[in-house]
């Protein structure tokens, strides 16, 4: 009788350890995907900022050179206000953007495991 009980406990422990291993592998995979995605996003954002800033600077210089000298101060002020408003709008959009949780799939699997184990 005790041999079958010991075998059942071993099987249960083996099953639990197998579930934990699979969940940890899923967590590891999600973490790697999140890191790769975030690294690519950071590099892309930096490149976009540099190139966009250079483009805006050259566009502003071109506008200032094309305008009559007595209107350059007003044009420079107007361009600065437009750039500030654009930066504020981008900041609001980035802040309002919903962020996905990194470990959603792992959390969902753990919740399903918990529901399956509860009577």
C-alpha positions in Angstrom: 0.0 0.0 0.0 2.8 2.4 0.9 4.6 1.6 -2.4 1.6 2.8 -4.4 1.2 5.9 -2.3 4.9 6.6 -2.7 4.5 6.1 -6.5 1.5 8.4 -6.6 3.5 11.1 -4.7 6.4 10.7 -7.1 4.1 11.0 -10.1 2.5 14.1 -8.7 5.8 15.6 -7.9 7.1 14.8 -11.4 4.0 16.4 -13.0 4.3 19.5 -10.9 8.0 19.8 -11.7 7.2 19.3 -15.4 4.6 22.1 -15.2 7.0 24.4 -13.5 9.7 23.7 -16.1 7.3 24.4 -19.0 6.1 27.6 -17.4 9.7 28.8 -16.8 10.6 28.0 -20.4 7.6 30.1 -21.5 8.6 32.9 -19.2 12.1 32.8 -20.6 10.9 32.9 -24.1 8.6 35.8 -23.4 11.4 37.7 -21.7 13.7 37.2 -24.6 11.0 38.4 -27.0 10.3 41.4 -24.9 14.0 42.4 -24.6 14.5 42.0 -28.4 11.4 44.1 -29.1 12.3 46.8 -26.6 15.9 47.0 -27.9 14.7 47.4 -31.5 12.2 50.0 -30.4 14.9 52.0 -28.5 17.3 51.9 -31.5 14.5 52.9 -33.9 13.3 55.7 -31.6 16.8 57.1 -31.3 17.3 57.0 -35.1 13.9 58.6 -35.7 14.7 61.4 -33.2 18.1 62.2 -34.7 16.9 62.2 -38.3 13.7 64.0 -37.5 15.5 66.6 -35.5 18.0 67.2 -38.3 15.2 67.4 -40.8 13.3 70.0 -38.8 16.5 72.0 -38.2 17.3 72.1 -41.9 13.7 72.9 -42.8 13.7 75.8 -40.2 16.9 77.2 -41.6 15.6 77.0 -45.1 12.4 78.8 -44.2 14.4 81.5 -42.3 16.6 82.0 -45.3 13.7 82.2 -47.7 11.9 84.9 -45.7 12.7 88.6 -45.8 15.1 89.8 -43.1 12.6 92.0 -41.3 10.2 89.0 -40.8 12.8 86.4 -39.7 12.2 87.0 -36.0 8.5 86.4 -36.3 9.1 83.3 -38.5 11.6 81.9 -36.0 9.2 82.4 -33.1 6.4 80.8 -35.0 8.6 77.8 -36.0 9.7 77.4 -32.4 6.1 77.4 -31.2 5.1 74.8 -33.8 8.1 72.6 -32.8 7.2 72.8 -29.1 3.5 72.0 -29.9 4.6 69.1 -32.0 6.8 67.8 -29.2 4.1 68.1 -26.7 1.6 66.3 -28.9 4.1 63.4 -29.4 4.7 63.2 -25.7 0.9 63.0 -25.0 0.5 60.3 -27.6 3.4 58.2 -26.2 2.1 58.6 -22.7 -1.5 57.7 -23.6 -0.4 54.6 -25.5 -1.5 51.4 -23.8 1.4 49.1 -22.9 1.0 45.4 -23.1 2.1 43.5 -20.1 5.3 41.5 -20.7 4.3 38.2 -19.1 0.6 38.0 -20.2 0.9 34.5 -21.7 2.7 33.1 -18.6 0.2 34.7 -16.2 -2.7 33.3 -18.2 -1.1 29.8 -18.2 -0.5 30.0 -14.5 -4.1 31.1 -13.9 -5.4 28.1 -16.0 -3.2 25.8 -14.0 -4.5 27.2 -10.7 -8.1 26.9 -11.9 -7.5 23.3 -13.0 -6.0 22.4 -9.6 -8.7 23.9 -7.5 -11.7 21.7 -6.8 
